[in-house]
């Protein structure tokens, strides 16, 4: 890193000490029609490295929609459970790609799978995952929940609670949660913060309802932000008002600027 970058990191103070980052598989496509754009994966690895260097514990759940989507293929005639298991394997391909990029960026990582794959990943064990995080390793959780009919959003919420993350960060290709589809409605506006009850009332579909209910019961805040804008992940972790904060308290918690040393 440059001296300027080192100085910047020495002045930043993270708002969150442990996060669960949910990445969509589709984001890995970049400009490709399907598959993995290695430039995108390398960019994500650099963004994650910036956060780890601040001392933040990072767990990651990644989708598989760039390779295979269980729901879509089930609707075309394949049995849903069978299609979902294939989708879990797709998440493992993405997880392995991200693991390699993170390690090439100089980060220690561990890949844990909800389905036994001893040759390529550890089995998911909650205490082991927490121990890895305590040692400064990035832990990637693959294969969803290991059960059909559950999305990777639900896996992200579940793993966030299990590792005692302070926030669930949903990195997407859009700037946050809008009142309507901004591509179809020119009057759609971006929420900087919104109560979870209002998300449900407006049917804004931040996450699927199973995942959303898990977060609601645990009062786990969710931040939806654009992962493809350089520096956004670091800024979110340091408390800047990036994206949309979904909260559960009576009043929204205030964003804070990065603390200075």
N, C-alpha and C positions, 0 to 999 in steps of 0.2 A: 504493500500500500504506500501511497505517497505520504510525505510529511504532512501535507495539508489535510489529507483524509484522516491520519492518525490524530491530528489536533482536533478535528471535528468530533471524532468518536470520544475523545477524552472529555469533551464538553457536554455530551448527550447523556441523559438519564432516562432509562425506559420507564414507562408507566406500568407496564406489565412484566412480571418476572417469568411467567410460564404461559405459553400460548399453544393453542391448537390451530394450525393453519390448514384450511380445506382448499384444495386446488381442484379445478374441474379438468377432466381429461381433455375436453374440447379445446381448452386453452393451449394445450401442448401442440396442437396442430399448426399454430401460427397461420401462415397463408396457404398451407397445404389443404387438400380436400379431406384427408384422413391421415392417421399415423402420427409420428412424432417429428417435430421440427427441432433439431438439436440446438439451434441458436436460442430458441425459447427456453429450453431446459437449462442451458448454461446461464442464461440471464437470470432465471429464477434462483439458481444456485448462488450466484453472486449476491442477489438481494437477501437471501436467507443468511448468507455468511455475515453480512453487515449486522444483522440482528443478533446472531450468535456471539459476535465479537463484543457486544454490549453486556454479555453475561445472561442473556435471555435463554431459557429452556424452550426448545422448539419440538413439538410433535407435529406430524404431517399426515393427513389423509388425502389421497388423490383418487379421482374418479377414473373411469375407463371408457368414456363415451367417444373418444377419438379412435378407439379400436372396435368396441362392441358395446351395444346398449341392450340390456336384457329386456326392458319393457318394449322397445320398438320391435325387436325380433320376435317377442312373444305375440305381439299383435299381428304378426305375419304368419302365424301358424305354429311356431315352436312353443312347446310347453314352457310356461313362465318359470318354473323352478329350474329347469334345465338351462334356459337362457340366462337366468340370473347367475348361475354358477359359472357360465362362460364369461359373463361380465366381471366376475370376481377375478378370474384369471387375467383379464385385460388390465385390471387395476394393478396387478403384480408386475406386468410388463412395464407399465408407467413408473411404478415404484422403483423397479430396478434401474431404469434409465435415470431417474432423479437421484438415486443413491450414488450411481457412478459419477454424475456431474458434481454432486456435493463433495465426494471424496477427491475428485480432481481439483476442486476449489480449496482443498485443504481441511475439510471438516471430517471429524469422526462421526460415523453414522451406524445405525443398526436398523435392519429391516425386519419387522415382525409381521407374520401372516396369521390370519384367522383360520386358515386351512393349512394342514401340515404339508410343508415343503422343505424338509430338512436340508436339502442340498443348497438351497438358495436363501433361506430365511429362518429366523428363529420363530418358534411358536409364540403367539401373543400371551404373555404373562404379565399381569398388571404390575406386580412388585418389581419385576426385572426391568420393565419399561421405565418406571420411576427412577430406579437406580441408574439406568443409562442416562436419563435426563440430568440427574444430580451430578454425574461425572462430565457433563458438558457435551454429551453426544446428541446428535439429532436423531430422533426416532421416527421412522416412516412406518405407518400402519397400513398394510395391504390386505386385499381380499375382503374389503367391507367388514360386515359383522360376522361373516362366515355362514350366514343364513340367507336363503332366498326371500324375496318379497320385501327386503329392507334396502334402502338406498345408501349410497356413500355419504349423503348428508346425515343420515341417521348414525352411520358409523362414526362420523366426525363428532357429533354431539355426544355419543356414548364414550368414545375415547377421551374427549375433552373432560368429561366428568370423572372418568377413571383415573386420569393422570393429574387431576385437580388443577386443571388450567384455569387461569383467571378470566380468559376471554376466548371466544371462538371467532377466528378471523376467516371470512369467506372471500378468498381472492378470485375475482371474476374478470371478465373482459369489459364490464360496464362500470360506471363511476359509483354506483350504489343502488339504493332502492328508490324507484320513481313512483309517482302517483298513477302512472299509466305507461304503456309502452312508448318510449320517446321517439321511436322510429315511425310510429303510427299516429301519435297524438302530439302535435307541436306545442300544446299547452301543458304537457306533462312536466312536473317539477321534481327535483331531487330533494329527498328528505335528508337533512343533516342528522336528525335523530327522530325516532318514532317509538311509541310504546308498543310492546308486543300485542296487546289487545287490539290496537288500531290496525296492526298488520293483518290480524285475523279478520277483523270487521271489513276491511277493504279488500280482502282476498288478494294480497300482494305477492304471495308465493315466494317469500324469501327462501324458505326451505320447505321440504315436505312436512306434513303435520306431525308425523311421529318424531322427527328430529326437533321440530319446533316445540312440541310438548315437553320433551326431555329438558330443553333449555329453560322453558317456562317454569317447570317444577323446581329446578335447581337455581332459578334466578341467574342463569348464566348469560351475560351480555354477548351479543353478536355484532360484529362489524363487517359490513359488506363493502368492499372497495375494489378498485381497479388494480389488479396485480401487474398489469402490463405497462403501467407508468413507472419509470425508473424512480426509485427512492420512496415509493408509496408505502411499502411494507415497513421500512424503518420509521417513517413519519407516523404511521398508525401506532406502532409499538411505543413510540415516544409521546403519544397522547395528542398529536395534532388532529384537528377536525377534518379528517380525510374519509370520504365515503359516507355511509349511513350507520349510525349506532342504533341498534334495537335493544331497548332496555326494559326492565320489569319493575323497577321501583316507581314510587308515586311521582317523583320528579326526576327528570333526566340528569344523570351525572354530568358534570362539566368536563369538556375536553381541556387539556392543559398543554401548553407549549412545552417543548423539551426543556427540562431543567438544566441550568448551567452549573458547571462545577465551581 
